[in-house]
Structure formats: structure tokens, C-alpha cells
């Protein structure tokens, strides 16, 4: 038999082996060069296992009359915190030497969330698990630890209260069935409309943990024949392996599809087969013991590969995979095992004091890193390049993010009479600084009306698949803007600036083949190359421009060039890793191809209504390339929004408005 750490419930090789399969699936999914389409369901399997074990611990001790809520909490702290603290501390130390200020401050923020076991809430507010920015988040994987920690806090108290008044297994079973149903229904209700919330939050994940608890309770009340037990055991593995092979991140998750891995893991646990070589073998048991540390260490190595642009290098990816195993082994033997043994022998007061002291030290460090700029850590050219990410519109939160479909704060920039109004989306907000600096040269001021993500097109509506936004959000905002005409002189020009091509083709400019439009006019289309849709899009741009031109001088801004990668991060990391400091750029012909339809529509509007065109290309491009950086300075704060340094290059363009 294999030697394992002591457990408050009878140790089961099948559970430990299932952990091994789950963690390896997650690793294969995250190390994308290796790849496993449905590997992320390993987390769902972990949830089922946790629900099973926590229910077994709580109920068995309640039956013996030995359950202590504080004792349960401290056991979970001893299990989870030591290895997590070491990972966070290691990242903060290494980040001091390798992370530019914006990245280091973000790591500090993520570390604080992780220490408070609130990282699932933090990531829910910021972005999705499968989006492109995921590989920038060093502690993204701690979202699942936060879900489990929140479950550990609430669940045993709930069971203990029930047991006090109704000390029967059947009552607990019924209560858990109710929890399962409520959580699953909430998951189904939110997964389409609030997918990020459904993915990250305990109320929509609780049914997976409850499923594990139900397995423990039902296994005590149901007796199946050996043939039926074998049948459900292998059915469970079929469901698990099918999930790993055929489920993809394109599915709404968790949703209905999560039933497959959850049911599969539940059936395996219910069968209680200790003799299957899938789990009862030396490799599976070795990995199962180290699964927690392996889960903790592997993701920072995945992010490090992306940080160094090595995610497609087989040698480096293989090395990182192996290093994950090595670090997990060291963590298990040098951190998990000794700290659990050491803390168990201490008095409760001393144990709490030791843990609290370490958490406070690392927590204060994380908060300081988040809010303090520790300069002079890296070469100055690295910091200059990286700090372009922080150089966005200082009034963005007030003037842009507080806008709604009912209107804009109508922020005024500068002093003097109003010389122009800028209407658009986040690209307008990113560019208003250049317009304001131009207006100051003429002793004028400017007004910003911007709402993301809304093009200044009167008839643009959001399709049903864009669940995060109201269907008529953009129409209402544009109508509000048009109705503000009466408050401004008819001689005050309106400038329309937005990321028009992204609404046409969903932001994917790779040939715009089979990309889904982000807006619609008469009906929803699934393909941006549909000629009818393109005609509607073109006509909508023209009719909007013409309608505005009847009320005041109207200017249309050509689309701002978009880079292939985050400019500041790409540039700073190139310099940091000695890969040269060539400017970030895209071919001019790539820009021309991507925005061809928008240019044609704007030209037609100029011909039909006399609107004027403002072209940023002479100031951001030459005859071969459009630039995201110049002489080591980022012109963008991400991949497509100009920063305050970059928008000053457009002053000569905006001078045409005031002249």
C-alpha cells in the first residue's frame, strides 16, 4: 500500500487517484502546446471530491458527537494556507526582479484577493477565465480555492445547525438535494446572461460540491449489487473521459454540460472501487498526494511562459511541465507535510498566532505593492515602455465609465467656449486628450460623449448573444446625444470616433471570415461577410453622418490602427528579455484590409452629405507600417486604445477642426 498523510476519514485510493487524473487534466489544458480540450473540467471534479470529503468529515463527527466548527476550520487552514502562502511569497519576491510596475502592482492586487480567499470575486469583476488576458493573471487559478474556502466556511455550519434540530441522515440528504437543485437552476439561469458570474461564484458552483456530499450520504443509504456497482463505476469513467476529450471552452460553462464530469466523478466515488488500476497505481497515488501543490505551482509557470513569449516553444513548455512536478514534490515534502505536522502539535492560540502573523506580513506586502510605485527596480527603458499601460485618460472612470444608455456625464475639457464635441466609444475616450490639447491651442474647450461599447450609429442594436448589454443600449445613447443639440451652438462641430470595424466583425480582423457581427440593424446575422449585413452597416454609417450633418459641422475619424498585441507589455518584455527594442507595429496593408469597408462607407458619407474626414494615419503610420510605439515609448495603453502620450500625435489632425 502507499503511504499518505493522515486523514480524518478513511483513506481511499480511488479518490486520491481521481485527484491525479483531475490535476493532470488541468495541466494539459493550461499548457496549451500540449493541449487537452476539456481539461478544465478537472476543477469540477475537484469540487465533487471536496464536497464528498467535507460531508464525510462533518457528518461522521456529528454522529460521534465530536464535531467542532473551529476545529474544522483550523484543519482546512492547515491544509490550504501554508503552500498557498509560499507560492504567493515566491511570486512577490520574483516579481520584484522581473515584473514592470503595472504587472507588479497587479500581482499585489491578486495576492491580496487570494489571501482573503476572494479571488473568485475579484476575477469575476475583471474578466473571464477563458479570455486572452487570463495568461496575464499569475494567481488566476486561486479562484477555485476561494470557492472551496467559501464553501468550507458556510457548509459545515449549515449541516451542524440542521443536525442539532434534526439529527438524521435523511434530513441532511433532503437539505442537500434542495441546495443542489437551487444552485443548479441558478447556474442554468445565469450561464447565458451572466456567464462570468456563473463561472466564478459559489452560488452557481455549489451544486457541484453538493453532488459530492450527496454521493457520501446516498452511498450510506443505498446498497447495489456488485454488477450494478461495476456498471456505474465504468459509466463514470466514460463520462469523465468523454468530458476531457469532447467538451471545449467554447461551451457556456458550467451550464448543462458540467453535468457530465460532475456525474462521472460522482459515480466513480459512489462505486468505491479500490482495485482499479486507473487509480490504484504508484503514479496516480504519487500525483494524487501532490495534486494540491501541483495545482498551485503549475499556473504561475504557464503565465511565466506567456510573459517570456515562450508558450509555443516545446523545449520550454516541456521544461515548465516537468518543473511543475518537481516543485509540487518539494512543496509536498517541505511545506505541506511538515507544516501540517508542526501546527497540529501546537496549542490553538499559538497555531492561530503563527498563521495570522505570516498572513499579515504577506498581506501587507501585497497591499503595499499594489498601491506604491517601487521605482528603480528594473532598467529605466523597461519601466518607460511598461508604464504606457498606466497612461490612460485620467478622467476615464468619471467621464466614460459612468455613462449609461440614458446619457453621458458630458465632461468638459479645457477652458473657454466649446470648440467641439467628441462622440463615440472607448476609442473616443482614449483620444479625447489629444483633442483637448488641440483645443487649448485655440483657447477653446471640448465635450466628451462616450459609451462603451457603442458606435455612434443611430440604428445599431446589440444581438441576443451579447448578453452583457441591453439590446437597445446604443440606440438609446445615440438618441440622447442627438437630443442634446439644442444645448450647444449649431456652429459647434461634432466628431464621430469609434472602433467601427470591431462592430462589423467582432474584433477579429484575420480575414474577417465567419466572424460574428457585434451589432445588427434589421435582423441578426451570424457572419460578418454577409453582403446584406455589410450593406446595412455601410448605410447605417452614412445615414448617421448625414443626420448629424444637418444640425452642425460633422467630422468622421478614420479607424485608429490596432496592434496585434498589448503594446506596453510586449515592448517592455522584449527589452527585459533582450529580444531587441524594435517598435511594435503592423503592416499598413493589414490595416487597409481590415478597415476597407469602413473607409468606403465614410467616403460615401463625405460624398453624399459633405461631412469631413479626419485621418490619423499620417501621424501614426508611414508608407509601410502603423506603429504602436515610437523610440521605446508606448503609444497605446493596451492593443487598440491610444494612451495620453500617443494621442498627442493627433494634434495636427485635430487642428483641422478648429482652423
C-alpha positions in Angstrom: 0.0 0.0 0.0 1.0 3.6 -0.5 1.9 5.9 2.4 -0.3 9.0 2.7 -0.8 11.9 5.1 -3.3 11.2 7.9 -6.9 11.9 7.1 -9.9 12.4 9.3 -11.9 9.9 7.2 -10.8 6.5 5.9 -8.3 7.0 3.1 -9.5 5.9 -0.3 -7.0 5.2 -3.1 -9.8 5.8 -5.7 -10.3 9.3 -4.5 -6.6 10.1 -4.4 -6.2 8.6 -7.9 -9.1 10.6 -9.2 -7.4 13.7 -7.9 -4.4 12.7 -10.0 -6.5 12.5 -13.2 -8.2 15.8 -12.4 -4.9 17.7 -11.8 -3.2 16.3 -14.9 -6.2 17.2 -17.0 -5.9 20.8 -15.8 -2.2 20.9 -16.5 -2.7 19.5 -20.0 -5.3 22.1 -20.7 -3.3 25.1 -19.3 0.0 24.0 -21.1 -1.8 24.7 -24.4 1.0 23.5 -26.6 0.4 20.0 -25.1 -3.4 20.6 -25.0 -6.5 18.8 -23.8 -9.7 20.4 -24.9 -11.8 19.7 -21.8 -9.0 19.6 -19.3 -10.5 22.5 -17.4 -13.3 20.1 -16.1 -10.6 18.8 -13.7 -11.7 21.7 -11.4 -15.3 20.5 -11.5 -14.0 17.0 -10.5 -12.1 18.6 -7.6 -15.3 20.3 -6.4 -17.1 16.9 -6.3 -14.3 15.4 -4.3 -14.2 18.3 -1.9 -18.0 18.1 -1.4 -17.7 14.4 -0.7 -14.8 14.6 1.8 -16.2 17.6 3.7 -19.6 15.9 4.1 -17.9 12.8 5.3 -15.8 14.7 7.8 -18.7 16.8 9.2 -21.4 14.1 9.3 -19.2 11.4 10.7 -18.0 13.7 13.6 -21.5 14.9 14.2 -22.7 11.3 14.6 -19.9 10.7 17.1 -20.6 13.9 19.0 -17.1 15.2 18.4 -17.6 17.8 15.7 -16.0 21.2 16.4 -16.6 24.0 13.9 -13.4 25.8 15.0 -11.5 22.5 14.7 -12.9 22.0 11.2 -11.8 25.5 10.1 -8.3 25.1 11.5 -7.9 21.7 9.8 -8.8 23.4 6.5 -6.4 26.3 7.2 -3.6 23.8 7.9 -4.4 22.0 4.7 -4.7 25.0 2.4 -2.7 28.0 3.6 0.9 27.0 4.1 1.6 26.0 0.4 -0.5 28.9 -0.9 1.4 31.4 1.3 4.7 30.1 -0.1 3.5 30.4 -3.7 2.3 34.0 -3.2 5.5 35.0 -1.3 7.7 33.4 -4.0 5.8 35.3 -6.7 6.1 38.6 -4.9 9.8 38.1 -4.4 10.5 37.1 -8.0 8.2 39.8 -9.3 10.5 42.4 -7.6 13.2 41.4 -10.0 11.2 40.7 -13.2 7.9 42.5 -13.3 7.5 46.0 -14.5 5.4 48.3 -12.3 2.0 47.8 -13.9 2.4 44.0 -13.8 3.9 44.1 -10.2 1.0 46.2 -8.9 -1.5 43.8 -10.5 0.3 40.9 -8.8 0.0 42.7 -5.5 -3.8 43.1 -6.0 -4.2 39.5 -7.0 -2.2 38.3 -4.0 -4.4 40.3 -1.6 -7.5 38.8 -3.1 -6.0 35.3 -2.9 -5.0 35.7 0.7 -8.6 36.8 1.6 -10.0 33.9 -0.5 -11.9 36.4 -2.5 -10.1 35.9 -5.8 -13.1 34.4 -7.5 -15.0 37.7 -6.8 -12.0 39.7 -8.0 -11.7 37.9 -11.3 -15.5 37.9 -11.7 -15.3 41.7 -11.7 -12.4 41.9 -14.1 -12.6 39.3 -16.8 -13.5 35.8 -17.9 -11.5 32.7 -17.3 -11.1 31.8 -20.9 -10.3 35.3 -22.3 -7.0 36.4 -23.7 -6.0 38.3 -20.6 -6.1 35.1 -18.5 -2.5 34.4 -19.1 -1.6 37.7 -17.6 -3.0 36.7 -14.2 -0.4 35.0 -12.0 -2.9 33.8 -9.4 -6.0 33.2 -11.6 -6.1 29.5 -10.6 -6.8 30.5 -6.9 -10.4 31.3 -7.9 -11.3 27.7 -7.3 -9.6 27.8 -3.9 -11.7 30.8 -3.0 -14.9 28.9 -4.0 -13.9 26.0 -1.8 -12.9 28.2 1.1 -16.3 30.0 1.0 -17.9 26.6 0.9 -15.9 25.4 3.9 -17.0 28.4 5.9 -20.7 28.1 5.2 -21.4 24.4 4.7 -20.4 22.8 8.0 -22.3 25.5 9.9 -25.3 24.8 7.8 -25.1 21.0 8.4 -24.4 21.4 12.1 -27.5 23.6 12.6 -29.6 21.0 10.8 -28.2 18.2 12.8 -28.9 20.0 16.1 -32.6 20.0 15.4 -33.0 17.0 13.1 -30.1 14.6 13.7 -30.9 12.2 10.9 -29.1 11.4 7.7 -32.3 11.6 5.6 -32.9 15.2 6.7 -29.3 16.2 5.7 -29.8 14.3 2.4 -33.1 16.2 1.6 -31.5 19.5 2.5 -28.5 18.8 0.2 -30.8 17.8 -2.6 -32.6 21.2 -2.2 -29.2 23.0 -2.3 -28.2 21.1 -5.3 -31.4 21.9 -7.2 -31.4 25.6 -6.3 -27.7 26.1 -7.2 -28.0 24.1 -10.5 -31.1 26.1 -11.5 -29.3 29.4 -10.7 -26.3 28.2 -12.8 -28.6 27.5 -15.8 -30.3 30.8 -15.4 -27.1 32.8 -15.3 -24.8 31.0 -17.6 -26.1 32.7 -20.7 -26.8 36.1 -19.3 -24.1 36.5 -16.7 -21.5 33.9 -17.8 -18.6 35.2 -15.8 -20.6 35.3 -12.6 -21.9 31.8 -13.3 -18.3 30.6 -13.8 -16.7 32.1 -10.7 -19.2 32.4 -7.9 -20.1 29.8 -5.2 -23.9 30.0 -5.6 -23.6 28.8 -9.2 -20.9 26.3 -8.4 -22.3 25.0 -5.1 -24.3 22.2 -6.8 -21.0 20.6 -7.9 -19.8 20.5 -4.3 -23.3 19.4 -3.1 -23.1 16.5 -5.6 -20.1 15.1 -3.8 -21.9 15.4 -0.5 -24.9 13.6 -1.9 -22.7 10.7 -3.0 -21.5 10.2 0.6 -25.0 10.4 2.0 -26.7 8.2 -0.6 -23.9 5.6 -0.5 -24.7 5.0 3.2 -28.4 4.5 2.4 -28.3 2.5 -0.9 -27.0 -0.9 -1.5 -26.3 -2.0 -5.0 -25.3 -5.4 -6.4 -21.7 -5.8 -7.5 -22.7 -5.9 -11.1 -24.6 -2.6 -10.8 -21.7 -1.1 -8.9 -19.3 -2.0 -11.6 -21.6 -0.7 -14.3 -21.9 2.8 -12.7 -18.2 2.8 -12.0 -17.3 2.4 -15.7 -20.1 4.7 -16.8 -18.5 7.3 -14.5 -15.1 6.9 -16.2 -16.7 7.1 -19.7 -18.4 10.4 -18.7 -15.1 11.8 -17.3 -13.0 10.8 -20.3 -15.7 11.9 -22.7 -15.8 15.3 -21.0 -12.0 15.7 -21.2 -12.0 14.8 -24.9 -15.1 16.5 -26.3 -16.0 19.4 -24.0 -14.4 22.7 -25.1 -14.1 26.2 -23.6 -16.5 27.5 -26.3 -19.4 26.0 -24.4 -21.3 28.1 -21.9 -19.8 26.9 -18.6 -20.7 25.4 -16.2 -24.3 25.1 -17.6 -25.8 21.8 -18.5 -22.6 20.4 -19.9 -21.0 20.4 -16.5 -23.4 17.6 -15.5 -21.2 15.2 -17.5 -17.9 15.4 -15.5 -19.8 16.0 -12.2 -22.0 13.0 -12.7 -19.0 11.0 -13.9 -16.9 11.8 -10.8 -20.0 11.2 -8.6 -20.5 7.7 -10.0 -16.8 6.9 -9.5 -16.9 8.0 -5.9 -20.2 6.1 -5.3 -18.8 2.8 -6.7 -15.9 2.9 -4.2 -13.7 0.7 -6.3 -10.3 0.4 -4.7 -8.8 -2.2 -7.1 -9.0 -0.4 -10.4 -5.5 0.3 -11.9 -6.7 3.6 -13.3 -6.4 5.0 -9.8 -4.7 2.3 -7.6 -1.2 2.6 -9.1 2.0 4.2 -7.9 1.9 7.1 -10.4 -1.7 8.0 -9.7 -1.1 7.9 -5.9 2.1 9.9 -6.2 0.3 12.6 -8.2 -2.8 12.5 -6.0 -0.8 13.2 -2.9 0.9 16.2 -4.6 -2.2 17.3 -6.5 -2.8 20.4 -4.4 0.8 21.7 -4.7 0.9 20.7 -8.3 -2.2 22.8 -8.9 -0.7 25.7 -7.1 2.6 25.8 -8.8 1.8 24.9 -12.4 -0.2 28.0 -13.3 2.5 30.6 -12.4 4.8 28.6 -14.7 2.2 28.8 -17.5 1.9 32.6 -17.1 5.7 32.8 -17.0 5.9 31.1 -20.4 3.5 33.7 -21.8 5.3 36.5 -20.1 8.5 35.5 -21.8 6.7 34.7 -25.1 7.8 31.0 -24.9 4.4 29.4 -24.8 5.0 27.9 -28.2 8.4 26.5 -27.6 8.3 22.8 -27.0 11.5 22.7 -25.0 10.5 25.4 -22.6 6.9 24.1 -22.3 8.2 20.6 -21.5 10.6 22.0 -19.0 7.9 24.0 -17.3 5.7 20.9 -17.1 8.5 18.9 -15.5 9.3 21.8 -13.2 5.7 21.8 -12.0 6.1 18.2 -10.9 9.4 18.9 -9.2 8.0 22.0 -7.3 4.9 20.0 -6.3 7.1 17.2 -4.9 9.2 19.7 -2.9 6.2 21.6 -1.8 4.5 18.4 -0.5 7.6 17.2 1.4 9.0 20.6 2.6 5.8 22.6 3.1 2.5 20.6 3.2 3.6 17.7 5.3 5.9 19.4 7.9 3.7 22.4 8.5 0.6 20.3 9.0 2.5 18.2 11.5 4.1 21.2 13.2 0.8 23.2 13.5 -1.2 20.2 14.7 1.1 19.8 17.8 0.7 23.5 18.8 -1.9 24.9 21.0 -4.8 26.6 19.3 -3.7 30.1 20.4 -0.1 29.6 19.1 -1.3 28.0 15.9 -3.6 30.9 15.2 -0.8 33.4 16.1 1.7 31.8 13.8 -0.7 31.7 10.8 -2.0 35.2 11.4 1.5 36.7 11.6 2.6 35.1 8.3 -0.7 36.1 6.6 -0.4 39.7 7.9 3.2 40.1 6.7 2.5 38.8 3.2 -0.9 40.6 3.0 0.7 44.0 4.0 3.4 43.4 1.4 0.8 42.7 -1.3 -1.2 45.8 -0.5 2.0 48.0 -0.5 3.0 46.6 -3.8 -0.5 47.3 -5.2 -0.6 51.0 -4.1 3.1 52.0 -4.0 5.3 52.6 -7.0 8.6 50.9 -6.2 10.8 52.5 -8.9 14.4 51.8 -9.9 13.8 48.0 -9.7 14.2 47.4 -13.4 16.1 49.2 -16.2 14.6 52.6 -16.9 13.8 51.7 -20.5 11.8 48.7 -19.4 9.7 50.9 -17.0 9.2 53.6 -19.6 7.8 51.0 -22.0 5.7 49.3 -19.4 4.3 52.5 -17.9 2.5 53.2 -21.1 -0.2 50.9 -19.8 -0.9 53.3 -17.0 -1.0 56.4 -19.2 -4.7 56.3 -20.0 -7.3 59.1 -19.7 -7.1 60.2 -16.1 -10.8 61.1 -16.2 -11.9 57.8 -17.7 -13.8 56.5 -14.6 -15.9 59.7 -14.4 -16.3 60.8 -18.0 -16.6 57.4 -19.7 -17.3 54.5 -17.3 -20.2 56.4 -15.6 -22.0 56.9 -18.9 -25.2 54.8 -19.5 -27.7 54.4 -22.2 -29.5 57.3 -20.7 -26.7 59.7 -21.2 -23.1 60.8 -20.6 -21.6 63.0 -17.8 -20.7 65.4 -20.7 -17.3 66.1 -19.3 -15.7 69.4 -20.4 -12.0 69.5 -21.1 -10.3 72.9 -21.1 -11.4 76.4 -20.7 -13.2 78.9 -23.0 -16.0 78.4 -25.4 -16.8 74.9 -26.5 -15.0 74.2 -29.7 -16.0 70.6 -30.5 -17.9 67.6 -29.2 -16.4 64.1 -29.4 -19.0 61.3 -29.7 -18.1 57.6 -29.7 -17.0 54.6 -27.6 -13.8 53.8 -25.6 -11.7 54.9 -28.6 -13.2 58.3 -28.3 -12.4 58.4 -24.5 -8.8 57.3 -25.3 -8.4 60.1 -27.9 -10.2 63.0 -26.1 -6.9 64.0 -24.6 -5.4 64.8 -28.0 -8.5 66.8 -28.9 -8.4 68.7 -25.6 -4.7 69.6 -26.1 -5.5 70.9 -29.5 -8.5 73.0 -28.4 -6.3 74.6 -25.7 -4.1 76.0 -28.6 -7.2 77.8 -29.8 -8.4 78.9 -26.3 -11.3 76.5 -26.7 -12.8 73.6 -24.7 -14.3 70.3 -25.8 -17.0 68.0 -24.6 -16.8 64.1 -24.4 -19.8 61.9 -25.0 -18.7 58.3 -24.9 -20.2 54.9 -24.0 -18.6 51.5 -24.4 -19.1 49.5 -26.5 -21.3 51.7 -28.7 -20.6 53.0 -32.1 -22.1 56.4 -33.0 -24.7 54.8 -35.3 -28.3 55.6 -34.6 -29.8 52.3 -35.5 -27.2 50.0 -34.0 -28.6 47.3 -31.7 -27.0 44.5 -29.8 -27.7 40.9 -30.8 -29.1 38.3 -28.3 -25.7 36.6 -27.9 -24.2 39.8 -26.4 -25.8 39.1 -23.0 -23.9 41.8 -21.1 -25.6 44.7 -22.8 -29.1 45.8 -23.4 -30.3 45.3 -27.0 -31.1 49.0 -27.4 -28.3 50.4 -25.3 -26.5 52.1 -28.2 -29.7 53.3 -29.9 -30.8 55.0 -26.7 -27.4 56.6 -26.1 -27.1 57.9 -29.6 -30.7 59.3 -29.4 -29.8 61.0 -26.2 -26.7 62.6 -27.8 -28.7 63.8 -30.7 -31.3 65.4 -28.4 -28.5 67.4 -26.7 -28.2 69.5 -29.9 -30.4 72.2 -28.5 -27.9 72.9 -25.7 -25.0 73.7 -28.0 -24.4 76.2 -30.8 -25.1 74.9 -34.2 -21.6 76.0 -35.2 -20.0 73.6 -32.7 -18.7 70.6 -34.7 -19.4 67.0 -33.8 -16.6 64.4 -34.2 -17.6 60.8 -34.6 -14.9 58.4 -33.5 -15.2 54.7 -32.6 -13.8 51.2 -33.2 -16.2 50.8 -36.1 -14.6 47.7 -37.7 -14.9 45.7 -34.4 -18.7 46.1 -34.5 -18.7 44.8 -38.1 -16.6 41.7 -37.4 -16.5 41.1 -33.7 -12.9 42.4 -33.4 -11.4 39.6 -35.4 -9.6 41.0 -38.4 -8.0 37.9 -39.6 -9.6 38.0 -43.0 -13.0 38.7 -41.3 -14.0 35.2 -42.3 -17.1 33.7 -40.5 -16.8 36.2 -37.7 -20.0 37.3 -35.8 -21.1 40.9 -36.1 -21.4 42.7 -32.7 -24.4 44.8 -33.8 -27.4 44.4 -36.0 -29.9 46.6 -37.8 -32.9 44.8 -39.3 -32.0 41.3 -38.2 -29.2 39.4 -36.5 -26.5 37.9 -38.8 -24.0 35.2 -37.9 -21.4 36.0 -40.5 -19.8 39.5 -40.9 -19.1 38.7 -44.6 -22.8 38.5 -45.4 -23.2 41.1 -48.2 -26.7 42.1 -47.0 -25.3 42.9 -43.5 -22.4 44.8 -44.9 -24.7 46.9 -47.0 -26.8 47.6 -43.9 -23.7 48.5 -41.9 -22.5 50.8 -44.6 -25.8 52.5 -45.0 -26.1 53.0 -41.2 -22.8 54.8 -41.1 -23.8 57.1 -44.0 -27.3 57.9 -42.7 -25.9 58.7 -39.2 -23.3 61.0 -40.6 -25.9 62.7 -42.8 -28.3 63.2 -40.0 -25.7 64.8 -37.8 -24.5 67.0 -40.7 -28.0 68.6 -40.9 -27.5 70.0 -37.4 -23.8 71.0 -37.2 -20.4 70.6 -38.9 -19.6 66.8 -38.8 -16.3 65.0 -38.9 -15.7 61.3 -39.2 -12.4 59.9 -37.9 -10.8 57.0 -39.8 -10.3 53.9 -37.5 -7.4 54.0 -35.2 -4.8 51.4 -36.1 -4.9 48.3 -33.8 -1.9 46.3 -32.8 -1.7 42.5 -32.7 -0.6 42.5 -29.0 -0.7 44.7 -25.9 1.9 47.3 -26.8 3.3 48.2 -23.4 3.6 44.7 -22.2 5.1 43.4 -25.4 7.6 46.2 -25.7 8.7 46.1 -22.1 9.2 42.3 -22.2 11.1 42.4 -25.4 13.5 44.8 -23.7 13.6 42.9 -20.5 14.5 39.6 -22.2 17.0 41.2 -24.6 14.9 40.5 -27.7 15.6 43.9 -29.0 13.7 47.1 -28.7 12.2 47.4 -32.1 9.0 49.3 -32.2 5.7 47.5 -32.1 4.0 47.8 -35.5 1.6 46.2 -38.0 1.9 46.4 -41.8 0.0 49.2 -43.4 -1.7 46.9 -45.9 -3.0 44.8 -43.0 -4.7 48.0 -41.6 -6.1 48.9 -45.0 -7.6 45.4 -45.5 -9.1 45.3 -42.0 -10.8 48.7 -42.3 -11.6 48.8 -46.0 -15.4 48.6 -45.6 -15.4 51.4 -43.0 -13.3 53.7 -45.2 -15.6 53.1 -48.1 -18.7 53.9 -46.0 -17.0 57.1 -44.7 -16.1 58.2 -48.2 -19.7 57.7 -49.4 -20.9 59.8 -46.4 -18.5 62.6 -47.4 -19.7 62.5 -51.0 -23.4 62.5 -50.1 -23.6 64.8 -47.1 -20.4 66.9 -47.2 -19.1 65.6 -43.9 -15.3 65.9 -43.5 -12.8 63.1 -42.9 -10.1 63.2 -40.2 -7.3 60.7 -41.0 -4.9 59.6 -38.2 -2.7 57.5 -40.5 -0.2 60.3 -41.4 0.6 60.7 -37.7 0.6 57.0 -36.6 1.9 55.3 -39.8 4.4 55.6 -42.6 4.2 54.1 -46.0 4.9 50.6 -44.7 3.8 50.3 -41.1 1.4 51.6 -38.4 3.2 52.0 -35.1 2.2 51.1 -31.6 5.3 52.5 -30.1 8.0 55.0 -31.1 11.5 55.2 -29.7 10.7 52.9 -26.8 7.5 54.8 -25.8 4.2 53.0 -26.0 1.5 54.9 -27.9 -1.2 52.7 -26.6 -2.3 51.6 -23.1 -3.3 48.2 -24.5 -3.5 46.8 -28.0 -6.0 49.3 -29.6 -6.6 52.3 -27.3 -4.2 55.3 -27.6 -2.7 56.5 -24.4 -2.1 60.1 -23.4 1.3 60.1 -25.0 0.0 58.6 -28.2 -3.0 60.8 -28.6 -0.8 63.9 -28.7 0.4 62.8 -32.1 -3.1 63.5 -33.4 -2.9 67.2 -32.5 -2.1 68.2 -36.2 -5.1 66.2 -37.3 -7.5 67.8 -34.8 -6.2 71.3 -35.7 -8.3 71.0 -38.9 -11.4 71.1 -36.8 -10.5 74.4 -35.2 -8.9 76.1 -38.2 
